[in-house]
Amino acid sequence: MLPISNDQLSAIRTAVRGRPDGVHQPLDPSNPDDAAAIRAFLELSGKTAEACPGLHADLDRLTRSASPLARADGQVLDIVDSGRDVHGRATARVWHLDTEGGLMASSLALAVDADSGRPVALGYANRVGGGLVPAATRSESALPAPDRMTTIGFACSLSTPDTDPKFGVVARTAPVIGAGPIAAVVTDPVTHNSHSEVRIGLGRPWDTKDLDYWYKQDLSDQPQLVVPFTGSAHVPYPLANVDGGRFTEGLQVSTWLYSRTARSFVAHLDSRQPLGERLTGDASTSVVTWSYPYDGDGTPGNYASLMYEPLAEANDNLTAFVFSFQIPVRDPSGVTPTYNFTVCTKDGRTARRSTA
């Protein structure tokens, strides 16, 4: 049984109803419906009035505003993954980032049966100080995944002690297909030096022994962000629209990463080159292969690896990486024309089941 009351669930449903699917939008504390949802989300993420009296005092003050207070500037909120785990349970992951700082932040992931309205999975994360706040539903309390699922993400962030908190929500409804995590193999990036993370050297003209990957670049305060990414995955449906190994239509892929400089956090949405050209499909085996290989001696601005815009400060730390696939398939049940999955660093460089 998930720890969510009927009143909390009703408030959340009211606030997300009618919002565009998969689009992050701010919640307005001066709007009674949004304010009720904010309180419900905060309670579910452990930030009750007793535990966080200052935050709730701010919320009480904001609810009395005569002007709209919906603000999304500086906030990034994404549903990274949702669907069914290997045991058939509902699962979801939400990432939040406040690019303006991060005195205090929370994120929450909630999965709901799209047809019955019953909650099936819940999880949250709280963080003091800046950085990525990834929330994943808890498998031990999750219920079996429904055929159609609405995934809801919530974020609350206070950038500095002198600013008002910001609240946001994102929701997406989709059929859940497949029986568990997809069989994916990622060959790059991986650590070659027994690090706990992959280390990529940028903005330096020489290699050092502590790196897993090094891209030859002039010493620069504006290094181009580059990530090698190669691998393959077996899709549990026949591939559609494949001609000579290339997808002729229906293929959609995207990538984004979060990085940190000495002063701020940055969300880089999408890469700087056409992504679908490096992805192929084998219709006889239903295997999809992607190739953005490591080419450390390549030309800056024209690498075969994934390229992102330059970012100030050469000593950036890559916080997280995501690559999302939407593959056209021939589903005999007719439930979905595409099969979606995501590869992300926070899942230990493995792919997880996603909704279609």
Solvent accessible surface area in square Angstrom, and as a share of the most:
residue,aa,sasa,rsa
1,M,213,0.95
2,L,9,0.04
3,P,102,0.64
4,I,21,0.11
5,S,55,0.35
6,N,132,0.68
7,D,118,0.61
8,Q,31,0.14
9,L,13,0.06
10,S,58,0.38
11,A,18,0.14
12,I,0,0.00
13,R,90,0.33
14,T,50,0.29
15,A,6,0.05
16,V,21,0.12
17,R,166,0.61
18,G,81,0.78
19,R,60,0.22
20,P,63,0.39
21,D,89,0.46
22,G,39,0.38
23,V,73,0.42
24,H,42,0.19
25,Q,53,0.24
26,P,34,0.21
27,L,2,0.01
28,D,17,0.09
29,P,4,0.02
30,S,28,0.18
31,N,63,0.32
32,P,108,0.68
33,D,75,0.39
34,D,13,0.07
35,A,8,0.07
36,A,45,0.35
37,A,0,0.00
38,I,0,0.00
39,R,76,0.28
40,A,4,0.03
41,F,0,0.00
42,L,0,0.00
43,E,73,0.33
44,L,13,0.07
45,S,0,0.00
46,G,38,0.36
47,K,18,0.08
48,T,44,0.26
49,A,50,0.39
50,E,150,0.67
51,A,65,0.51
52,C,31,0.18
53,P,89,0.56
54,G,48,0.46
55,L,16,0.08
56,H,14,0.06
57,A,59,0.46
58,D,39,0.20
59,L,0,0.00
60,D,53,0.27
61,R,109,0.40
62,L,10,0.05
63,T,41,0.24
64,R,177,0.64
65,S,38,0.24
66,A,112,0.87
67,S,64,0.41
68,P,115,0.72
69,L,51,0.25
70,A,48,0.38
71,R,119,0.43
72,A,37,0.28
73,D,68,0.35
74,G,25,0.24
75,Q,23,0.10
76,V,23,0.13
77,L,5,0.03
78,D,32,0.17
79,I,15,0.08
80,V,5,0.03
81,D,0,0.00
82,S,1,0.00
83,G,0,0.00
84,R,39,0.14
85,D,22,0.11
86,V,98,0.57
87,H,134,0.60
88,G,22,0.21
89,R,68,0.25
90,A,1,0.01
91,T,9,0.05
92,A,0,0.00
93,R,35,0.13
94,V,0,0.00
95,W,0,0.00
96,H,1,0.00
97,L,1,0.01
98,D,4,0.02
99,T,33,0.19
100,E,89,0.40
101,G,19,0.18
102,G,9,0.08
103,L,71,0.35
104,M,31,0.14
105,A,4,0.03
106,S,0,0.00
107,S,0,0.00
108,L,0,0.00
109,A,0,0.00
110,L,0,0.00
111,A,0,0.00
112,V,9,0.05
113,D,21,0.11
114,A,29,0.23
115,D,101,0.53
116,S,78,0.50
117,G,12,0.12
118,R,126,0.46
119,P,19,0.12
120,V,0,0.00
121,A,0,0.00
122,L,11,0.06
123,G,1,0.01
124,Y,67,0.26
125,A,25,0.19
126,N,73,0.37
127,R,98,0.36
128,V,132,0.76
129,G,31,0.30
130,G,17,0.16
131,G,9,0.08
132,L,4,0.02
133,V,2,0.01
134,P,41,0.26
135,A,1,0.00
136,A,34,0.26
137,T,16,0.09
138,R,105,0.38
139,S,53,0.34
140,E,140,0.63
141,S,37,0.24
142,A,12,0.09
143,L,46,0.23
144,P,93,0.58
145,A,13,0.10
146,P,18,0.11
147,D,110,0.57
148,R,98,0.36
149,M,1,0.00
150,T,22,0.13
151,T,1,0.01
152,I,4,0.02
153,G,0,0.00
154,F,0,0.00
155,A,5,0.04
156,C,0,0.00
157,S,1,0.01
158,L,27,0.14
159,S,13,0.08
160,T,54,0.31
161,P,104,0.66
162,D,139,0.72
163,T,58,0.34
164,D,53,0.28
165,P,7,0.04
166,K,18,0.08
167,F,6,0.02
168,G,3,0.03
169,V,1,0.00
170,V,4,0.02
171,A,15,0.12
172,R,65,0.24
173,T,50,0.29
174,A,9,0.07
175,P,31,0.19
176,V,10,0.06
177,I,10,0.05
178,G,22,0.21
179,A,86,0.67
180,G,7,0.07
181,P,66,0.42
182,I,11,0.06
183,A,71,0.55
184,A,25,0.19
185,V,93,0.54
186,V,22,0.13
187,T,78,0.45
188,D,28,0.15
189,P,10,0.07
190,V,39,0.23
191,T,35,0.21
192,H,114,0.51
193,N,62,0.32
194,S,112,0.72
195,H,35,0.16
196,S,113,0.73
197,E,78,0.35
198,V,35,0.20
199,R,95,0.35
200,I,39,0.20
201,G,1,0.01
202,L,28,0.14
203,G,1,0.01
204,R,66,0.24
205,P,52,0.33
206,W,135,0.47
207,D,83,0.43
208,T,46,0.27
209,K,194,0.82
210,D,67,0.35
211,L,22,0.11
212,D,17,0.09
213,Y,8,0.03
214,W,41,0.14
215,Y,0,0.00
216,K,108,0.46
217,Q,12,0.05
218,D,119,0.61
219,L,126,0.63
220,S,39,0.25
221,D,112,0.58
222,Q,103,0.46
223,P,4,0.02
224,Q,16,0.07
225,L,12,0.06
226,V,1,0.01
227,V,5,0.03
228,P,0,0.00
229,F,1,0.00
230,T,19,0.11
231,G,8,0.08
232,S,33,0.21
233,A,2,0.02
234,H,90,0.40
235,V,1,0.00
236,P,61,0.39
237,Y,40,0.15
238,P,54,0.34
239,L,2,0.01
240,A,12,0.10
241,N,60,0.31
242,V,38,0.22
243,D,101,0.52
244,G,81,0.78
245,G,22,0.21
246,R,120,0.44
247,F,25,0.10
248,T,92,0.53
249,E,117,0.52
250,G,37,0.35
251,L,37,0.19
252,Q,115,0.51
253,V,27,0.15
254,S,36,0.23
255,T,0,0.00
256,W,31,0.11
257,L,1,0.00
258,Y,1,0.00
259,S,2,0.01
260,R,111,0.40
261,T,11,0.06
262,A,82,0.64
263,R,183,0.67
264,S,37,0.24
265,F,15,0.06
266,V,35,0.20
267,A,23,0.18
268,H,1,0.00
269,L,113,0.56
270,D,76,0.39
271,S,19,0.12
272,R,138,0.50
273,Q,35,0.15
274,P,90,0.56
275,L,20,0.10
276,G,30,0.29
277,E,115,0.52
278,R,91,0.33
279,L,1,0.01
280,T,46,0.27
281,G,5,0.05
282,D,63,0.33
283,A,61,0.47
284,S,102,0.66
285,T,67,0.39
286,S,14,0.09
287,V,46,0.26
288,V,0,0.00
289,T,57,0.33
290,W,1,0.00
291,S,46,0.30
292,Y,0,0.00
293,P,48,0.30
294,Y,88,0.33
295,D,39,0.20
296,G,8,0.08
297,D,121,0.62
298,G,22,0.21
299,T,87,0.51
300,P,74,0.46
301,G,46,0.45
302,N,113,0.58
303,Y,7,0.03
304,A,21,0.16
305,S,0,0.00
306,L,0,0.00
307,M,14,0.06
308,Y,0,0.00
309,E,68,0.31
310,P,59,0.37
311,L,21,0.10
312,A,26,0.20
313,E,38,0.17
314,A,47,0.36
315,N,115,0.59
316,D,33,0.17
317,N,103,0.53
318,L,77,0.38
319,T,41,0.24
320,A,1,0.01
321,F,4,0.02
322,V,0,0.00
323,F,0,0.00
324,S,31,0.20
325,F,1,0.00
326,Q,47,0.21
327,I,0,0.00
328,P,4,0.03
329,V,8,0.05
330,R,140,0.51
331,D,19,0.10
332,P,121,0.76
333,S,81,0.53
334,G,63,0.61
335,V,83,0.48
336,T,8,0.04
337,P,102,0.64
338,T,19,0.11
339,Y,0,0.00
340,N,31,0.16
341,F,0,0.00
342,T,5,0.03
343,V,3,0.02
344,C,2,0.01
345,T,46,0.27
346,K,87,0.37
347,D,23,0.12
348,G,51,0.49
349,R,79,0.29
350,T,73,0.43
351,A,7,0.05
352,R,49,0.18
353,R,11,0.04
354,S,6,0.04
355,T,4,0.02
356,A,23,0.18
